[in-house]
Amino acid sequence: MLFRSIRRMRPRRRAFLYAAALASVAVPVAAAFASPDDSRTCDGNWKTVRGRDVTRAYGDFNSLNAVAALASDDVWAVGQFRQFAGTDYDQTLAEHWNGTKWKVVPMPSPSLPLAVLAGVAATGPHDIWAVGYEQAVGQSYRTLIEHWDGNAWTIVEDGSNQGWLTSVVALGPSDVWAAGSTDYIGSGLVEHWDGHSWTPTLLADSVFLRGIAATTGNDIWVVGQHARNGDGDHTFAAHFDGTRWTRVPTPNPLRQNDIDQNWLTSVAALASDDVWAAGVTRDPDYGIPDHTLSEHWDGNAWQVVHTPHLHQRASDFWSIAALSTGLSAVGSTGSDPNFSPLSEAWNGTSWNHVKTPSSGSLLGLASIPANSELWAVGNRIKQNLYTGTLVEHLCSAKK
């Protein structure tokens, strides 16, 4: 989802209503445009990869919000696009990497005019799940779930009348979990696919779930934020043991003012006693810039793990993923509209900044641990005219 356009507004007032100004105009796939030159040399450094922009007229918007990687030649990313000169509503976007180039893949249009995809997960080339929301302008959010069967995307009804799904994890074709909320901010919402239907479960009130991860069907974590004092937020985490969901206390580093915001935006589960969450602390009303946040679960408690701060610039983590050699987290640093991609790596002892090319924000991250390979996606402003997709890739040469 697009985060950068909402930072200057308090979260309850904005209620992520940037979406109400976005669009859902159908554009033929053949009209898609490529982004700048790419390089995929496996030297352990981030490279910008040529993505696809569906529309690139003045004021248009393209964003890839989440990514799932099956193999070096089989990667999916989802998000949204809009045409400023059209009806100005968001429309869902799916792109596929075949090892050589990214291609826009058509998706069905939901029944409501505005639609955004925020999460994607895969169990195999013929089993991809994407989640998000659809909405009529000024009305409540309604969950949106789409599935790729190897030939086409289809909308899968979940029986939910209200909600917003932000993330999804797939353990198998008959074991898929999605997380979100009934509103911004409503009750925490978790949905489970058993191979036949989706079943929703509501967690605590005033919770917005942003990330979900699992090691098994009996070891699932969701993270996000719990609203407090109107405009403030505390971090939130809950665990599923196969029978019930239980909230687990999480630290809140920023506690200077009642309206300080502490968010967990993404989670990666390596083992039952080794779970990591990434996020951000911030309070723009009191002049407190965004600061990256990292927390670790060791099987007994969540603890804050220090992350470096870049020259007092606002810095956010939006996604985290695991590799065989450690962890990686991505996000953005700077201020609107001059954001730069942010990447940090955990080496087992500390988080360290990793140089990233290009400009813009990275919103989604996926790994292929066997190849020490990372894919990151997001968006960036193109020549001050329109916002285009951003794709970054990192790999190490095989020994």
N, C-alpha and C positions, 0 to 999 in steps of 0.2 A: 504494500500500500504506500501511497505517497505521504511522507512525513514532513518533508521540508516546508511545504506550503502552509503548514498549520502551526508552526512554532511560535508565531507572534501573537497567538490568541490563546486565552485560557482554555483548557480542555473541556470544561463543562459548557462554557458558552459556545465554543466552536462545535462541540459534539461531532467532530469530524465532518462538518457540513461542507467542507471543500467539495465533497462528492456531489452535492446538490447542484454545483455549477459545472459539472463535467458532462460528457456526452456519450451517445450510443448510436452513432451514424455508421451504417454499413459501408465498408470500403473494400473493393475487390482485392484479393490477395495479390494479384498481378500489379497493383499500384504501390506495393511496398517499396521502400527505399532503403538502401544500405547506408550504414554509418561509416566513419572513416577507416583508414587502412588498419590492418591487424598484423600481429605477429604471434606465432605459437611455438617459439623456440623453447625447449625444455631445459632452462638453465636455472630454475629455482626462483625466478623473478616473475612478478605480475606483468602480464601483457594485455593490451587492449585488443579485443577480438571484434571483427566486423559484425555488428548486429543488424537488425532490421527495424526501420521506422515506417509504420503504416502510413502516416501522414506527416507532412513537414512544412505546411504553410504557416504563415505568421500566427503565433498564438496557439498552435496545435500542441498536443501533449501525447507522449508515448512513455510508458514505464514498464519495466519488468520488475515485479515485486518479490518473486520467489523462484527457486531453481531446484531441480532434482537431477542427479547425475547417475546413470546406470553404467555407462562405459565412456571411454574417450570419444566414441563416435555415436553416443546416444544420450543426449542431454535435453531436458525440457525446461522451459521457463514460461511463466505466466504473469499477467499483469492487466494493463488496460491501455486504451488510447482514446483520444477525443479530437474532433474537428472543431476548432473555434468558430469557423464560418458555417458550421452545420447546425444541428439542434443543440449542440454543446452539452451532450450527455456522454458519460463514459461508456465504453463498450469493451467486453472481455477480449483479451489478447493471449494467444498461445504461440510459442515459437519452439522449433526443434533444431538441434545441432546434429548433423549426420557425419561429423568428422572433417568436413570440408567447409560448410557454410551453415548459417542459420536460415531457416525458412519459416515464414508465417503459415500456420495451419488453421484453416477455418474452424470456427466454433459456432454452435447454434445460438440464436438470440433468445435470452430469457423473456418472460412475459412482461416484465416491467422495463421501463426505458433506460434506466441507469444500472450498470452492472460492473463489478470490479472483482478480479481474482487476486487473492492475497497469499495463498499457500498451495504447494504442490508436493506430491509424494509418489513414489513408484515402487512396484514389486518386480516388474519386468517390462519388456518392450510392449506388451499388450495389456498392461494394467497400470494406468496412470490416473491419479485422482487430483483434481484441482478444486479449491474451495474459495469462497468469498461471500459476496452479498449482491442482491439486486434491490432496487428501490424505485418507487415513484417519488418525484420531487416533493419534499415536504412531508412524506409519509414515513412509516417505520421501515427499518431494514428487514429484509427477508433473506434467510440463508440461501446460498447458491452452491450446488455441488455438481461438478461435471466429471465424466469418465471417458478415458481413451481406451478403446479395445483393440488397437492396432490398425484400425481402419478409419474410425471417425470418433469425434467427440459427441457425447450425448449428455443431456441434463438428467440427473437422477433425483427424483423427488425424495425428500426426507420427512415430509409430514409436518415440518415446522412452519408456523405462520409468522414468526418474528425471530430475527437473530442475525448475527454477523459472524462469519467464520474467518479466522485469521491464519490458521495453521493446520497441518495434517501430517500424520505419520502412518505408514503402511507396514504392518508386520507380515502380511500375507494377503492373498486374494480375498479371504474371508475374515480378515482381522485388520480393519482400518479405523483410525481414531482421528477426529477433528475437534478443534477447540475454538472458542470465541466468546461471545456474549449476546444476551438478548437485546442489547442496545449499547450506546456509548454514554454513560456506563449503566449496564443493567445487571442481571444475574449471570454468573459464569456459566457458560454453555459447553458441554462436551457431548459429542455424538459418536456412536459406534456402528460400524458396518460389519454384519456377520455373514456376508455373502448373499443375503436376500433383501435386507432392509436396514435403514438407519434408525437407531434408537437414541433419543436425547436424554441427557441427565443435567439437571440444574445444580450448580454449586452455590456458594454464598452470594448474597446480594451485593450490589455496588462493586462488582468485580469485572474487569476487562482482561480476558485471557489472550495473550499474544503469542505464546509458543507452546509446543507439545513435543515430547520425546519419549521413547520407550526402549527397554532392553528386551522385555517379553510382555505378553498380555497381562501378567501379574505384577508388572513393574513399570508404571507409566507416570510421568510427571507433566504437569501443566504449570506455566508461570505467567505472570502479568502484573497487574496493579490493582490495589484495593482503594477505593475512593474514601477520603476523609476530609472533614472540614470544608466541604463544598468544592474547593479547587485544588486540594492537596491529594497526594497519593502515597501509599505505602506499597512496598513490594509484596507480591503474593505468590505462593507456591502451594500446590496440593499434589498428593500422591495417591495412586490407585494400586491396591494390593491384590486385585483380582476379585474382590468382594465389595469394597467400599472406598470412597474418596475421603481423604483426611487432609485438612489444612496443616501445613508444616511451617513453623515460624521462620521468617527470613529477615536478615538485617536491613536497616534503612539508614544509610550513611548520612543523608542530608536531613537534618532535623532542626534547622535554625528557625524556621517559620512554619506556621500552620498550613500554608499553601505550598510548601516544598513538594516536589514531585520525585518519587523514586519508582522507576519502572524496570521490570524485567521483560525484555523484548524477545528473547530466544533462549532455547535450552538444548543441550546435547547430553545424552546419557551414554556413558562408556561402560558402566557396570552399576550394580545396585548400590555400591558405595563410592561411586566416582561419577558425579553428575555436575555439569557446569551450566551456569546461566549468565547471559550477557544482558546489558541494559544501559540505562542512563539515569543520572540525577540532574535536576535542573530547577530553577525558579526565576524565570525572566522578569517577573514583576519586582523582584528584589535585586535584580542585576547579577544573579548568580548564573554563570554560563553553564551550558551542558557539560557534563563530565562522564566519561565512560565508566561503566560499572561491571564488575565481574564478581560472581559468587560461586562457591564450591560446596557440594554436599559430599561428606566423607562417610556416610552411613549413619551418622549420629546427629549432625547439625550442619546448617548452612553458615558459611563464613565468607566475609568480604575478602577478595584477593586484589591487592593493589594493581592498578593499571596506570601507565604513564600518561601525563597530560602534556599536550603539545603546545608549548609557548603561550599558555593561557587562552588558546582558541577553544571555542565550543566544539566538543567532540562527543559523538554518540556511537554506541554499538547497536546495530539492528539485526545481526544474525551471527550465529556461532556454529561451528562444525568441527568434527574430530578427524584427525589423521592418525596414522600409525606412529608418527613421530611427535604427536602432541595435538594442540588445538589451534584453530584460527578464528578470529572474529573480525567482522567488517562493519563499516558504517560510513560516517561522514565527519568532516571537520571543517570549520569555517562558519560563515554566515550567509543567509539567503541574499542574493542568488549565487554567491561565490563559494560554493561548496567544493571540497576536494575529497576524493575517496580516502577512507581510513582503513588500514589493515594492521592487526597486531597478532603476534604468534606467541603461544605458550610453549616453552621448551622443557617443562617439567619443574622449573624453578621460578621463572618470572615471565611476565608479559613484556614483549618487545615490539617496538614499532617496525613495520615492514613497508618500504616505499612502494607506492602505487602510482601508475601513470594516469594521465587524463584528468578530467574535472568531473564533478558531479557527486552523487550519493550512491552508495552500495546498500541495497535493502535485503538481498537474499544471498545465501551462501550454501554450497553443497560440495561434498568431498567424494573422491574415489580413493579410499585409503590404500588399496593395493598398489596404486600408481603414484602415490604422493601427489595427487592432483586435486586442484580446487577450481571451482567455477563460482564467480560472483556476478550479480546482476543488479541493475538499478536504473538511474536516469541522469541526464545532464542536459544543460541548455546548449543548443547548437547555434553558434554564431549570433547569439542574442535574438534569434528569431523564434525558435520553437524548442520544446523539450523533447529530446530523443532518448532512445534506449541506450544503456551502457552495459557492456559485457567485459569482464576481466577474467583472465585465465592464468593459472600458475601450475607448472609441473616441473618435475626433476627428471633428468635423463636416467633411464634404467641402466643399472650396473650389470 
